[in-house]
Amino acid sequence: MRVTPKYLAPALVAAAATAITLAGCAPTTPAGGDAGDGDAAPVAIGMITSQTGPLAAYGEAYTAGFEAGLDYATEGTGEVDGRELEITWEDDQGNPDTAVAKAKDLIGQGTKVLAGTVVSGIATSLAEQAEQNEILYISGPAATDAITGVNDYTFRSGRQTYQDVATAGTFIGDADGKKVVVFAQDTAFGQGNLAAVQAVLGGQGADVQGVLVAEDATEFTPFAQQLIDAQPDLVFVAWAGASSGAMWTALQQQGVFDAAPVVTGLGDVATYQAYGDASGDISFLNHYFGGAAGTDVEEAMIASLEENGAEPDLFSVDGFVAAQMIVRAVREGGDDVDAMIAALEGWSFESVKGEVTVRAEDHALIQPMYQVKLVEGDAGWEPELVEEVDAETVAPPVVE
């Protein structure tokens, strides 16, 4: 595997991190073919993700997972059928315009495969580029549902918002007739979460209501009482920012956890200590944490990460799966994008979380999710698996 160093941010070099894929640079030949001098032509792999900016930590986890996945899928060779994989890293800086400019540059150089990004707005922009230029694009941790089924050329290696919200719904079983209250800040983020819960659990028959709080609020006792008065079957919390500690304390002190299950998403390792005294009372939906799956593939990923000075984290699995998908696409499709697409559609394979499937109809990634709680360990709060949620239970509806 050859890495183009000029695109690697120094902080990510140490973690062997990277995130976008370019396949089929000139001169190109069929997989396993002759490039004219006896050597098979390399395959350019371009990875686009956040190496700087507010989501750089997510990008680092994704890229470290990708390196581990590439090592696993190529059995340490960095090659597919004798063809070296040339990896070029690009920093999207969390900016769609920057990402598109770099994608166009890569495509102009003959790139046929792009992968990556943790930013939903960037993922949708790169999906447009994939369709316009008829190249393969595998989105990363970006959770927007809009990626699924957007076009024939776009896939994803992570979960989507629907799967997050559907996992939250498993804490109350059948949602039909249940009352769900979304407690969130009155921002685009909070409103988006309310809309998602209304679409997913409301679509399953739940009565979904919202309690939206001004972003600059510092006193949460009245809102906690409002949640109790609503007599919900489930409280879904979507919160970000410095006020989260005070918010969780207010919910605990006012007895909200005694009124109904309170569910939120468990983030990356850096957030495990952020919930204060309420940590042990919160019910967490989760995409992945280190040790959640207990599979042989997960064991291999963790060993590879640790060998390279990294640790398993929320989006490690997204990078790992991306590498598996890329190797599959190149091995089966060579330099033919249509053949790559055909190789991925309907493909079921063993990965970190167990068996996952690329749904043929719309390219959704069907995968298990997790119910998790935080428990006190030697180093503070740490996640513990409560239950694995079956992949089909939280599968999004097919996009026609």
N, C-alpha and C positions, 0 to 999 in steps of 0.2 A: 504494500500500500504506500503510495507516494502522497505526501501532504504538501500543498503549496503554502510555504510559511508566511508569505506577506499578508495573508488574510487572517492570521491567528493573533488574537489579542494576547498579550503576555500572560495575563491571569489564567487564561484558558489553556495555554500551552502546557502548564504544569499538570493540569487535569486531563490532558490529551483530549480537550473538548473541541466539538465542531458540529455544524448542523445544516447542510443543504447538499443536494446531490446532482451532479452533472453526468449524464451518461451519453456516450457516443460522440467523442470529439474526433475531428478529422486527423489522419485518415481513418475511416471506419471500415470495418469488415464484419461479417457475420460472427457471432460468438464462436470462439475456438478457431476462427479462420486465420489466414495468412495475411500479414500486413505488407508483404512484399520483400521483407528481409529476413524472414524466418521467425520473427517475433510477432505474437498477437498484439494488435493495437490496444493501448490502455483505454479504460473507460473513465471519462471525467465525471466526477461526482461533486456537485456544488451544494454546500450546506448554507442556508440562510437562517440566522436566528439572532436573538439579542445577546450580544457580548458586552454591550454597555447599555446604559439607560435603566429605567426603573425595574425592568423584569430580567436583568442580567443574571440573577441567581437562578431563575427558572431556565434560562438559556444554557447556563453552565451544567445544570443537572441533565438536561436533554442531550447535550453534546457528549458528556461523559458516558451516558447510557448508550449513545450511538456508537462510540468507540468500542465499548464492551460488546455490543451486539454485532458489530462488524467483525470483531475478532472471533466471536462465537460462530457466526454464520459462514465465515470463510476458513474456519479451523486454523486461525492464526496466520494465514498466508496473505491476507489482504488482496486476494485474487479470486476471480470467477472464471473457471475453465481456462486457466492460464493467462487471463487478461488482468493486468494490474489495475486496481481502482485508484484513480488520482483524485484526492480529496482537496477541494478548495473551500475555505471558510470565508464567509462574508457576514459582517455585522449589520443587522437591519436597524440598529439603534432605537428600536421601538417605533420607527417612523415608516408609514406605508410608502411615502414618496421615495425614501432612501432604498427601501426594499425592492420596489419596482424598478428603480434605476439600475440596481445591481443585478436583478434578475434579467433585465433586457441585455445587459452587458454579457452575462453568461450565455444567454440564448444566442446572442450574436456571434459568440465564439464557437457555436456548434453544440451547446449543451442540450441534451434531450431529456434530462431528468432534474427536477428541483425538489428539494425537501426542506421542511423545517418551519419555524417561527412559533412563538408562544403567544403572539398577538393576533386576536381575531380579525381586526381590521386589515392587518397585513395578509393574513391567510386568504381572505376573500379577494384581495387585490392580486395575489399570486395565482389564485385559481383562474382569474380572468386572463392573466398572461398565459397560463397553460392552455386554455381553450383557444385563444387567438393564435398561438404559435404551434399548437398541436404537439406539445411536449408533456411528459408525465410529471405530475406534482403530487407529493405526499406531504400533507400538512402535519405539523407537530402538535404540541399541547394545546394550541388554540381551540377553545371549546365551542365556538359558535356552531349552532345547528345548521347554519346556512351553507357550510362546507359540504355536508352530506347531500348527495344528489345534485350538486350544482352543475356539473358537466361530466362528460365521459372521461376526462383527463385527470380529474382530481380525486385523490384518496386521502385517508387520514390514518395516523398511527397512534392516536390517543382517543380518549373518550370525548363525548360531547355533552352539552348542557342538559339535554333530555335525560341522559343516563344519570347525571348528578341528581336531578330533581326526582326522578323515578326511584332512585335509591333512598332518598329522604322519605318518600312515600311508603317504603317497606316497613318503616317503624310503626305504622298504624294499620298495616294489612290492606284490606279492601278499602279504597278511598271513597267509594260511593256513599254519599250521605254524611261524610265526616266534615268537620269544620277545621280548616287550616288557616292560621294567621301568619302572615309574613311580616316580620319585624325588621325594618331596614331603614337606612338613611334615605332622605328624599333627594337622591341624586340619580344620574343616569344608571349607575351601577345598581342602586337599590330598586329603582323602577324596573330595570331589566330583569332582576330576580323575581319581582312580583309578577311581571308578565309571564315569565317562564313557569312559575308555579301555577298560575291561572291556566296556562295552556296545557301543562302536563297533568297535574292532579285535578284541576278543574275539568279537564277533558275526561277524567275517570270518574266524574260525578261528585267531587268534593266541592264544598262551599268555601271558596278562597277569599279571604279579606286581607287588607293591608293596614299596618300601622307604620306610617312613614314619619321619620323624625328629621328635623332640620340638621344639616351636616355639622353646624357649630354648636349643637346642644351639648350641655355638660351635666344636666340634671335629668336622671332617667326614672326616678321613682314614680312619677305620674304615668309614664308609659308602661311601666311594669304592672301597675294596677289595672291599666286599660287592657293589657293582655289577659290578666286573670278574669276580669269582668266579661271578656268575650267568650269564656268557657270553651276554649278550643280543644280539639283532639290532638293537635300538633301545632307547635310554634316553629316556624322556619326562620332562622336568623341569617341575614346577609349584611355583614358589617365590615368596614375597612377604616383604618386610620387610628390616630392616637387615642380616641375616646373609647376604644373597644374594652379596655380594662375596666373603666368605670361602668360601662354598660353591663358587662357580665356580673359585676359585683351587685349592681342594683337588682338584676333579675334574681340572683340568688337570695339576697336579703329580703326581698319582697315575696318570696315563696312561689315564683313562677314555675320552678322545676317540680314543685309538688302538684301543680295544676295540670300539667301536660308534658309529654316529651318535648324537649327543646333540641332541635336539630340544626347543625350547621356543618359546613364542609371542613374537614381537617386538611390544612395546608401543608407546606413543606416543613422540614425539620426545624427551621428557624422559628416557627410559630408555636412549637409544642409547649413552651413555657408562658405563652401570652394570655392564658385564660384565668390566671390567678386561682383564687379559692374555688371558683366554679368549675375548674377543670374536670373533676371527677363526676360532675352531674350532667355534663353535656353529652348528648348522643351525636356521634359524628358519622356523616356519610364520607366515604373515602374512595379515591381512585387507586391509590397505591401508597404503601409505606414499606420500608425495608422489613422483610420477614413475613409480610402479609400472606403471600401465596403458598410458600412451602413446597415449591416445585424444584425439580432438578435444574431447570433452566434459570430460575431465580438464583439458586445457589451458585451457578456458574457466573451469572452477572455480578453478584455481590463480590465474589472472589476477584473478578477482573477489576471492578471499581476500586476495591481496597488495595489491590496491587499497584494501582496508579494514583493512590493518595486521595481517592474520592469515597463517598459513602452513598448508599442507596437513598433516593429521595423521591418526592412526589412524581417528578417527570422523568426519572431515569428510564422507566419502562417505555415511555413514548419514543425515546431515542433508540432503545434496543429494538423495538418493533420496526421502526423505520429502517434500520439496517437490514433486518431480516427481509423486509419487503423489497428493498432495493436489490439485494443479492438474488432473490427470487426473480425479479423482473429482468435483470441482466442475464441470469443463467438461462431463463426460458425464452426471453425475447431478443437477446443480442442487442442490436441497434435499432430494432423495429418497434416503434412506440405502440402501435396497435397490438403487436404480439406481447409486449410488456403488460398492457392493460388486460388482455385476455388471460395472462398468467396469474394476475392478481385477483380478478373477479371470481368470487366464490371460493377462494383459497382458504382452507382451514389449516392451522398449524399450531404447534406447541410453542408457547412463548413464556415469558416471565409469570404471567397470571394464569397459566394453564392454556387450554385450547381457546383460540380466538379465531374469528372468521371475518373475512372481508365480504360483506354481503354483495352479491352480484348485481342486484337491482339498482343500488344507489351508493355503494361503496362505504356504507356505515361499518364501523369496526365493532362487531358484536363480541362483548367481553364481560367477564364477571366484575362486580363491584363489591364494596365492603362496608359493613357496619362496624364501627370502631369506638372504643372508649379510651380515655387516658387514665393511666395508673401511675402511682408514684414508684419510681425506681431509684437506683443508686445515684443517678445523675439528674434527677428531677422527673418531671412528667414524661411518660413515654407511651406510645400507642400499643394497644392490645386488641387483637381481633375478637369481635363479638360473633360475627357471622359473615360468611361469604354469600353474596347475593348472586343467584344464577343469572348468567348472561341473557337468557331469553326473557327473564322477568323484567329486566330494565331496557330491553331492546327498543329503540325508537321505531315509530311506524315507518313503513317504507315510503320514500319520496318517489312519487310517480314521475 
